[in-house]
Amino acid sequence: MVSKVNRLSFRIVIWILPIAWAFHEMEEWNIISWYQRHFVNPPEMTFLSVLTLLACSSLVGFLWTFIASLFRNSKITAGVLLLFFILVAFMNAIQHISWTVMFFAYSPGVLSSVFLVIPLVIYVTWRVLKKIAVEMVYHHSLFINSAKNN
């Protein structure tokens, strides 16, 4: 199974991140009662405002990925893509784990953080770094070979 995923094009693999992010946001549907139990004076929220925020956040993940996919250069695509998914999604996932440890209670979003967001952001980042490393080794070997021939 893993080898099949590794053979997928990078341009296809990037779409697992907004899907994972959307699942993560769906897991947070009941966050109001959790906030009220664990924080003093939480901000005023309605169920509709939370659902709207979660839907918009999911949409931003898909739009960000779409914009990143428009770049022809895969390094630029990766840089733009990972900017959002490391700074926002990955760090939010860490926040959910921290809350679970701090409050010694389930934090809405922690399961998708542990089983989807963190592993998939790491996987896509690994794919990017592996590709860059292979390209660097290839270019250096070409440079060394051309230097030997001159």
N, C-alpha and C positions, 0 to 999 in steps of 0.2 A: 504494500500500500504506500509506504513512504517513498519508495523508488518511483512510483507512478506520479506522485505529487512533485517530486524533485525534477521530473521530466517536463512538467508543465511550463509553458512560457511564462516569463516574468510578468508580462503584460496581462496574463490571466490570473496569476497568483496574487497580484496586488489587490484584487477584488475580494479576497477573503478578509481583509482588514475591515472594510466598512460593514461587511456582513457580521463579523464578530462584534464590532462596536454597536450595531443595531440590536443584537441579542443582549449585549450588556445593558444597553439603555432600557430594553424591555424588562430586564430583571429588576430594575429600579422603580417599577410602577407603584410600589407601596412605600416609598421612602418617607412620606409625610409622617406617618405614625412612628417610624423609626427615629426621625429627627426629633420629634416631640418627646420621645422617651430618653434620648441620649444628650440633648443639648438644652441649655437654659436659654429661653427667649429665642427660639428659632424664627427665621423670617416667615412672614405670613405667606402661606401657599394654599392654593385650592387644588383639588384633584385635577381639574381641567388645566390649570397653569403648569402643573408638573408634567402632565401628558404632553402638552404643547412644547414645553422645553425639551423633553426627551425625544419627541418626534423631530424637532428642529435640529437637535444635536446629531441624531442619526442621519438626517438629510445632509448636514454639513459634512459628515464623514464620506458619504457617497459623492457629493459635489466636489470635495477636495480630491478624492481619488480620480474622478472624471477629469478634473483640470490637470492633475499630475500626469494622467495617461495621454494627454494631448501633446506632450513634449516628445519629439522624435528620439532625443538622446535619453537612453535609459538611466544614465547617471543623474540627469536632471530630474527625471520622473521619480527616481528613488529618493533624491534629496527633498523634493517638494512633498512627496507622500509621507516620508518618515518624519518630517518636521511636525506634522499634525499628529501622527499616530504614536510618536514617542513622547512629545511634549504634552499632549492632551490625553489620549487614550491610555497609554502605558502608565503615565503618572497618576491618572485617575484610578487605575487598577491598583496601584501601590497604595493609594489612599484608602481604598476599600479594605485591603488587607490590614493596614494600620488600624483602622477603626475596629475591625473584628478583634484584633489583639488587644487594643486599648480598652474596649468596652466588654470584652469577653462575651460577645454576642454576634449573631449573624448580622452582617451589614448587607442590605440589598445591593447586589452587584458583585459580591465577593466570589460567587461560584463562577460566573462568566469571566471574571478577572483572572482567576487561577487557571481555569480550564480552556479559555478561549483567547482573551485579549493578550495576556502576557506571553503565552507560548507562540501565538501567531505573529505578534510584533517581533519577537526574538527570531522566529523562523524567517520572516521576510528580511529582517536586518541581516541575518546570516547569509541569505541568498545574495543580497547586495554586496556584502563584504567579500564573499567568495568570488563573485563575478569580477569585482574590482581587483582582487588579488591575482586571479588567473590572468586577467588582462595585463597587469603589471609584470608578472613573470614572463608572459609571452613577449611583451615589448622589450623587456630587459634582455631576454635571450636573443631577440632579433638584433638589438643594439650590439651585444657582445659578439654575435656571429659576424655582423658586418664589420666590426672593429678588427676581428681576427683576419678577415679576408683582405683588409687594406693594409 
